[in-house]
């Protein structure tokens, strides 16, 4: 079989200083057949995205292709004129970026951007392109497709924006599709839907795919072959099953050992010893919180939220995209005023808006945002990004500030030379580490971590979690850890809050939440975590009951249990009409369900 796409002896250099260049991709050879998925895996900065972008005949700013050929259907893309390359991009070769937030134009409605490529390349009239886009939205499990097209990028969640980026690429039916971390920002149930959609597209259109990711469990579900990269060099390549079960290279084995086990395999013996909530020192406590968006008519996103973060502990918040996790963090940080309810810091009520809080309040509560591309000023060097909180909160200047900047870079495992770089010169994972370092600069009591490891590879993600644990041990800092990665939450959190459609459906100590009885939604999340098996997704697809529960999107309900329409245990006349109360099971463990606990334990 003749490959549809070939990379031969590719060398790419990046600018190093003002005059010189250094190689970052070194003699890569890759071929992809029609209907085949080849995955690039490796740590952040290994050259995965740089190699994948070469399929477009494109390099990031400060980089250049110095040697090699890139052939699409036998035609060397690098030999084409700039105009001919533009004709290929978005038509024959499409790209799904790692950060959808940075890829979308914030001033243009989503629908217009999604169909732009198909219209520009005269693939179909605008009306037909819009209808085609709506079909793709449905295949990608996007809710309220027509309304979604009329929204602006900032009006949808990160997970939805990532799926819309995939819709944009799929709209032109390309021969080669480059997927750069396409499921990174997605929750576990949505991830299944998107992977299923990608598999359907590849099969239906016989598309050749380059899949860049650090999520090895996802690789196991979708890739036919795997290329392992490190420092711009191929360390190992082979069939997916061989790489997963029989890795030959030491570095590949390191990547495999960094994969966290599924949460259901974590020890889950509930503790029912003496316990009193009032005796626990709380950094943050939330009572009867209600929050939403909209100036004229509020769309309520959080309803009747009661929780607390103990001093020096980690509270994990899990739930699908659109459940209100990030909104909760924004309310605590003072970035979004609540409609009603109270937020307390060490028992003292905090003003709802950040500008009304004291400098000490702001210092004590820091937030690490989900998407570093929109959280870091692209015109500021790393030294400026980290230096600002050091000046504002700690009053550091000159040499003292510069020394602390280098210490912060060391904390997040980046070289001190990075302080002179701009965000555009960093990988997605490196930008997230700068995002974390900025929060650490204020020396806070509580850090609101909004998907801080989602854009990091397994090795670096594990290192960041280990770092957070060490900082907690050394400094006593507390974390509200928002994540869709249940394996990470299970390995890191002391307590867990399960949010669904803006309500707490289960909460308690980690071991209590992981041990039966589970709320039906918690059970769904646990069963939806990808496993490092090549047949895992196929088994999920074959389970009709699981697919019904997974495929339905999150809907805010004003009457009855919000999970009613997706629940296999729903009681028709009760769950649809009455909101269940949070009932305590054992110790610090509560579940909001009408079913008897014995039924939830099965």
Secondary structure, 3 states (H helix, E strand, C coil): CCCCEEEEEEEEEEEECCCEEEEEEEEEEEEECCCCEEEEECCCCCCHHHHHHHHHCCCCCCEEEEEEEEEECCEEHHHCCHHHHHHHECCCEEEECCCHHHHCCCCCCHHHHHCHHHHHCCCCCHHHHHHHHHHHHHHCCCCCHHHHHCCCHHHCCHHHHHHHHHHHHHCCCCCEEEEECCCCCCCHHHHHHHHHHHHHHHHHHCCEEEEECCCHHHHHHHCCEEEEEECCEEEEEEEHHHHHHCCCCHHHHHHHHCCCCCHHHCCCCCCCCCCCHHHCCEEEEEEEEEEEECCCCCEEEEEEEEEEEECCCEEEEECCCCCCHHHHHHHHHCCCCCCEEEEEECCEECCCCHHHCCHHHHHHEEEECCCHHHHCCCCCEHHHHHHHHHHHHHCCCHHHHHHHHHHHHHHCCCCHHHHHCEHHHCCHHHHHHHHHHHHHHCCCCEEEEECCCCCCCHHHHHHHHHHHHHHHHHHCCEEEEECCCHHHHHHHCCEEEEEECCEEEEEEEHHHHHCCCCCHHHHHHHHCCCCCCCCHHHHHHHCHHHHHHHHCCCCCCCCCCCCHHHCCCCCHHHHCCCCCCEEECCCCEEEECCCCHHHHCC
